[in-house]
Amino acid sequence: MFRGGNASVASALFRPIDAASVAAFRIGFGLLLAVGFLRFVAEGWVRVLFVEPTFFFKYQGFEWVAAPPAPIIYAVFGLVCVLSLAFAAGFHFRLVSTVLFLGVAWVELIDVTNYLNHHYLIVLLLFLAIFLPLDRTWSVDAKRRSQGEPATIPAWVLYLLRFQFGVVYIFAGLAKLGSDWLLFAQPLGIWLAARDEMPLIGQWFTTTWAPYAFSWAGFLFDSTIVGLLCWSRTRAVAFFAVLAFHCGTHLLFDIGLFPFLMPIGATLFFSPSWPRRLLDRVWPGRFRASVASETTQRGWTPRRRRLAVPVAAYVAIQVLLPLRTFLYAGDVLWHEQGMRWAWKVMVREKNGSIVYRVRDPDTDRVWRVGPMSYLTWRQANEMTGQPDLILQLAHHIADDFRRRGRGDVEVRVDALVSLNGRPAAPMIDPDVDLTRVRDGFAQADWILASPDRPPFRVAQRDS
């Protein structure tokens, strides 16, 4: 595969570089996880998301992932907090990364309604950490290793981490390249109008121009920031733009760790030695001489070829998985097939009304069932606009009626859903018995076409 590969490419990918920047990332990422998961417990979200629900929505292929009893889930969060600190310290790094990845992935797989883009990103970063030498310097493990080992990593390790963060921004920018976001300033128009009570700046959110300014700024930021971070001449300004942008999103929207995680990732685009240079200004001479020069082989050695295959496969998956949305006809924001894991960040606002019609074919008796009969308020709010979750609950309702001796009932649904401020429209074919539908990866013919009408503009005033 690499027999004809360019030797200079191999030399560039495997050249030794300072491990300081990935060590700083490891420390920042680990501390952020510890604080984030501790906050999850302190704010009562563990109880809301994992203890109170009696039914959990499953990912395809992971139906076997079950929600543990309350004491176990609290113990898992406690363990994750401790392991996050060990991750930051670089203590038994590979083992800690593996257990941390499994624990966080398990928690995320319990219920689909808990899916967030940055949760998915955290799982991916923890998976990569299992295999990457992020503990090469400034770690407990490095202290225990031979003092003669240079504090360097192959350059491809840093490039892969940059790629992972770059993918998020690039696909988030592509997701905003649509009429809802750019021509109608939705859903930002809805969200900003709901925040007009904010001190000082809230009065501007109900003006005509504000949603458009924010929408275009968001599109331009996501679409260009990777290139600006990669170019040394614009890198410093771009990093300040990252700080300003994510500080703004943190103040305006409740999106968890995302505004903190992305600036930490953006530091990876600086010189590999930037942390040493910064610390050397505070403690001159203390951090300067820890990197030794290494000799490196040129070209594609057998070991490099073996390593390149899984890395290339991972990169391909991260590119192709978001692109799968184009395999489905219609508006992905409506039918949601291919929506998850595609980095479509903050591009849709859905709400509506869901009522199931359960019919006993033997007696022709019909029951009308609302989602709140089986779900928490938060679950019901999240599943309203997601057809595959509506389907899952339909099967659960049928199973419940069967357990109660009602036999093989039929379940249909009246699902009126509004997308980005449009008038509510039927999303699921009301004549289809959902108990006869099995979810899969093919185009779902039981999901109706998206409304033709454009979103309306929120009633606003001119300043």
N, C-alpha and C positions, 0 to 999 in steps of 0.2 A: 504493500500500500504506500509506503514512504520511500521506496527504492529510488524513485526519481525526485524526491523532495529536495528542496533547496537547503543546502547545509547552513547557509547564513540564517535562515528562518529558525532552524533548530538551535543554532547558537544563540540567537536573540531570545528564544523562549526559555532556554535553560541556563542562560548566563546568571551568575550569582548576583543578587542585589541585597541591600540592607533589609533585614527582617523587622526593623523598628516600626514601620508604618502598619504592618499587619498585626504586630504585637499591640500597638496602640488601639487598633480596631478591636482586637480580642478583648482588651480590658474594658473599653467603652461599651461594647456589645454585651459582655457578661454582666457588667454593673447595671445596664439598662434593663436586662431581663430580670435580674434580682429585684429591682425596684418595681418593675411592671407586674410581676407575679405576686409580690407582696401586696401591692395595691389592689390586685384582684381579690385577695382574701379580705383585706381591710375594708374595702368598699362594699362587701357583700355580694360581689358578682359571682363568686363560686356557688353560693346558695341559689342565686337567681337562675344561673345557667345550667347547673348540674345537679342540684338537690331538689328544687321545687318541681321541675318537669316530671311528668309520668310517662311521656312518650318522647322519643328522640328520632329525628330524621337522619337517615343513613346515606352515606356515599356509596355509589355503585362499586361493588367489589369489597366493601368494608362493612357489610351488614353485620359481621361477627363482632365488631367493636361495640362493647356494651358499657353503659355507665355504671361505675362501681358504687357501692354504698357511700354515704356521706363521709364517714371517717376515713375511708380509703382515698377519696378524691381530695380531701383536705391534706392528707398525708402526702399525696403526690405533689400538690402545690408547695407544701413545705420542703419536700425533697428537691423540687425544681429550683426553689429560691437558694438553697444551700449549694446545689450543683452549679448554679449560675455564678456564684462567688468563686467556686473552685475553677470554673471555666475562665473567669477573668484572671485568676492568679496563675493559670497554667499548671494546675496540680493534677497529676495523672491525666493529662489532657485528653488523650485518645479515648480512654475509658469513660471519663466524665462527659465528653462530647457525645459518645454513643448513647449512654444512659439518658442524657439530657434530651437528645434528639428523639429517642423512643418515648420518653415521658411527655414531651410537648406534642409530638405527633399524635399520640394516643388521645390526649385531651382534645386536640383539634378535630379528631375524627369522630368524637362522640355524637355531635349534633351538627348538621349542615347549617342550621340557622345561626351558628356562631362564626361562620366563615367571614373572614376579613382578609383583604389583600396582604396587609402587613403580617398577619398571622402566618399566612402561606410563605411569605418571604422569610420569616424567622425560622420556619421549619427547613426551608431550603438551605439557609446559611448554616444551621446546625448540622445538617447532613454533610455539607461541604467540609465543615470543621473536623469531621471524623477523619478525613483523609489528607487535610492540608496541614503543613507544619507551622501552625500559628503560634506555637509555643517555643519557637527556636531561640527567642531572646526575651528578657524581662519576664521570666516565669520561674516557678518553683522547679519544674522539670529541667530547665536549662541550667539552674544552679547545681542540680545533682549530676548533670552530665559532665563529661570531660571538659576541662577549662580550655583545652586546645581547639574545641569545635568552633568554627567561625559562626557568627550570628547572621547568617545569610540564608536566603531561600532562592529557589529558582524563580525567574521572573514570571513564568506562566502562572504561578500561584496568585500573585498580585493582579495579573491581567484577568484571571478567572473571576476574582472577587469584583473587580471593576465591571466586568461584563454582567455579572448578576444584578448589580445595582443599575447599570445602564439599560438593561432589558426592561426594568420596571418603568423608568422614565420614558423610554422610546415608545413602548406600547401604550402607556398612559396618554402620551401625546397623540398617537394615531387614533385612539378611542375618542378623542375630543374633536377629531376631524370630521364633523358632521353638522347638519343643519340645526339640530336641537341646541347644540352647544354654541356654535359660532353665529348663527343667524337669529336664533330666538333667545339666546342667553339662558337656556334652561338645562338643568334644574337650578342653577345658581340664583336665578330670579326668585324662585320660591324660597330658597334657603336664606337669602339675604333679607328678603322682606320680613321673614320671621325673626330677624335679629335687629330690628330697628330700635330696640330699647338699649342697645349698647351705648355706653357713655362716649361722648365726643363724636364718634364716627357713625353711630347708628342712624342718624338723620339722613346720611347720604345713601343708605342702602335702599331707600324707596324711590330714588331718582331713576329716570329713564336710562341714563348712561351707565350707572354703577354696575349692573349685572353684565353688561357688554364688556366693560373695562376689565372686570374680574375674569370673565370667560376667556377673552382673548389673551389676557396676561397668563392665565393658567395654561392655555394651549401653547403659547410661545415658549413659556418656561419649560414645560415637559419636553417639547420638541427640540429644543436647542441646548439644554443645560449639559447634556453629556458631551457634546462637541466642545462647548466652552470650558468644561472642566478638563478635557483632554489637552487643550491648547495652553501651553505655558503662559502665553501673553495675557490670556483672559481668565486664567484659573483663579486668581485671588478674587477678582470681581465676581466671578461665577459662584465662588464659595459663599461670599457675603449675600449673594442673591438666594442661594439655598437656605441660608440662615433666616433671611427676611421672609422668604416665601413660606417656609414651614412654621415659622413663628406665627405668621398670619393665619395659616390654616388651623394651628392649634388654638388660637384665640377665638376663631369663628366657628369651628366645627369640632364635635366630639369624635375624634378618630384615633383615640388611644395612643399607642407608642409610635405611630408612623411619623409624626413630625420630629421626633427625637432620633429615630433610627436612621432616617435618610441623611441628615447631616453627618452622623457618625460614618456612614458609608461613603459620603463625599470626600472625607479626608483621605481615602485610599487613592484618590486621583492626584494627590500631591507627590512630591519626590519621596522615594522610599525612605530617605533619611530625615524627613522633616521633623520627626519627634526628637531625634538626637540634636539637631541644630537648635531647636527650641529650648530643650533642656540645657544645652551647653551655654546658652545665654544666662541661664539662672545659676547653674553650677559649672563654671568653666572648667574644662578638662576632665570632668567626671564621666561623661558619656561619649567622649569623642573617639576613643581608641578601641572600641569593642568589636569593630568589624575587621576581619582578616581577609586578605585577598585569596581567591581560590583559582586554581587552574581548572578548566573545564574542557571536556572533549568536544570536538566539532562534529556536526552531522547527526544523522539519525542512527543512534546505536540501537541494538535490539531492545534494551531496557526502555529507551525513550519511545520506541514504536509501541511497545506494550502499554505504556502509560498514556500515550496520545489517543488510543482507541476509546477508552471510557470517558476521557475528558471531552473528546470530540462528540461522542454520543450524548453526553450531558448538555453540551452547548446546543446541539441540534434539537434536543427535546425542548429546551427552554425557548427556542425560536419557533418551532413547529407547533407546540401546544397552544400558544395564543392565536396562531394563524388558523387553527381548526374552525374558528368562528365563520370563516369564509366558505366552509363546506355546506353551510346551512342557508337555505333561501330565507328571505325576510329579514326583519329587524331583530338583531340579537338582543337588544335591550328589551324587546317584547317577549319573544319566545324563550330567551335565556339559554338556548342550546349552545354550548361552548363559551358561556359567560364566565364561569369560574376558571381560575388559573390563567386568565388572559389579560390581567392588569388593566381592566376597564375601571379605572379609579374615579369614583364620584361622578359618573356620567348619567345616572338615572335615579329618578325619584318615582316610586310606585306606591299607590295605595288603592284601596277598593273594598269591595264587599264580597265575602265568600259564604255561600250557603249550600250545603249538600242536601240532595234529595235521595233518601234511602227508600227503596221500594221492595216490598215483598211480592214476588211474582205470583205466588199462590193465592194470596188474598187481595192483591192490588192495593194494599194499605201503604201509605207513604208517610215517612217521617222527615221533617226538616231539621237538619243538624248544623249547628254553627261550630267553627273551629275551636272556640273557647270551651266547648264541652270536653276537649281532650288536651288542649295546649295552655301554656301560660300566655299572658298578654303579649310578652315580647316575641314568643315563637309565632303566635298568630299574626302579629304585625309583620314579621320577616317573611313568612311563607305566602302572604297574600299575593305577591306578584311573581312567584316562582312556580311555574307549571309542574315541574317534577316533584316539588314538595306537596302541591295540591293533590297530585296523583298518589303519593305515598300515604297521605292522610286518608284518602278515599279507601285504600286497601286496609288500612288500620281500622277504619270505621266498619267496613264489611266484616273483618275478623272479630271485632267486638260484638257486633250483632249476632254473628254465628255462635260465639261463646255464650251468648244469652239466650240461645235456643230459637233464633229467628230464621235459621236456615240460610240458604244461599241468596242473599239479597242483592239487588242492583244498586249501584251508587252513581248518581249523576251530580253535576255541580253547576250552580249559577255563579259564575265568577265575573264580576264587573270590576274592571281595573283601569285606573288612570295612570298614564305614563307621562312624566314630565309636564304635568299640568293639563293634559288633554282631557276632554270629557270622558267619563268612564265608558268603557266598551267591553263586550264579552270577550274573554280571553280563551276560554275552554268551550269546546262544542257541547252545548247543554244536552244534546241527544245521545251522547256517547256514554255507555256504561263503563265507568272507569275500572271496575273490577275485572274487565276483560282486556285491559290495556297493560302491557308490560313496558316499563321504561327501558330505553336502550340508547344507542348512539346514532340510530337512523333518524331522518327527519320525522318529527312527530306530527302526524296528520290530525290528531285530536286537538291540537292547539290552533286556534283561529288566526287568521291574518291580522297583522297590526293595523290600527286605524290609519286612514289616509290623511286625516286632518292634522295640520301642524299644531304644535303646542301654542296655547295662548300666552300672551304677555301679561305678567302680573300687573294689576292696577298700580300704577306708580305716578309720582308727581315729578315735575321738573323743578330743579333747584333754582 
